[in-house]
Amino acid sequence: MDLSKPIQYIEDHRFSVISWAATVVLVAALVGAALWWTQGGTLPRATQPQPTADPGQQQPSVSLPSEVSGLGAVSGIGRALQLKTSISAKGSLQPITYKVERGDSVFGIAKQYNIKPESILFSNEETLNDNPSNLTPGMTLTIPPTDGLLYTWKDGDTLEKVADEFKADLNSDKKIDQKDTALLEDAILNYAGNNIDLTDPVIKPGQVIMVPGGQRELVAWLEFVPTVNRNGGSTATSELGGNGCNGGPIGMPGIWPTDGPHTLSGNDYSNSHLGIDITASTSTAALASGDGVVVFAGWSQYGYGNVVQIDHGNGFSTVYAHLSQLNVSTCQAVYGGQVIGMAGTTGNSTGVHLHFEVREGGVNLNPWSIVH
């Protein structure tokens, strides 16, 4: 065989031939190393499942595979078992700001923040003027973090003076004796949100402090709305006075005053709200709670909007406020269950409902003790 030509070709292309040869050797080495690594790390064949023994035979003994060869023992990170997540339930110790929306009520807001309605009135005297009916959409309220009132410290104030002014039994709604002023002093000092240094209890003028359990007298504005009787007499001089309405049926109130549900949509009866706000819509009819004579039907300047008042002739009268429509007129005789108007949101109201009051001799009674 004539090898002169291949030899001559190699000599002429020596660099290319050497480069290709080196490349082949390197590739072969990499392939070999990969095969070696694969064979070295191969896991042992899994344990074959064994059939269940026939009845009466002894069950086969099945063991778990030992640690994987070539990989060593498998280690893990220990972790204590936690049955439930720990979430702090601690509430804020500082007052918050709340913007009133349509349909809100002082009672509803108070329930949302788990405080008494009076606490909201106490801390918003300039805004609400002690009248829950003054609540309007867009109004900003200060919500105290607990029951009591927020007080702005003034020049000349002392703990004893402030505690004496707002002293109240921390476990009831009754006023207490002077000797218990110290209880309220301690409550003010120890309330964490007040940030008072107990070693040097100095409160600066202008500082807002929480008076836990503190109270003040509320102005019951609804007491100024007079009760009108059939002969035109009234408990106060106002637009509700007028012509007498003689005769007519007599009947103790007791009928639920709407054709809707027996539930509240807003404020309940209290010292600051002398009626109940009943769930209603604009299609809900207001019903006379008993036989009687309409002694007023029209617009009230006291925030009631369109209002109807019925004298039941036995010392009792009932009031139906915020009506969108009046179906009766003054001096008209009505009977229990008769439609006298439609529920609405006229006057001082943040949403459709029926404000309903029961009075005896001009004094408001809790409607829940009368109607059913």
Summary of the structure (lengths in Angstrom):
residues: 372
radius of gyration: 42.2
end to end distance: 125.8
largest distance: 147.9
contacts: 1049
relative contact order: 0.11
helix: 23%
strand: 20%
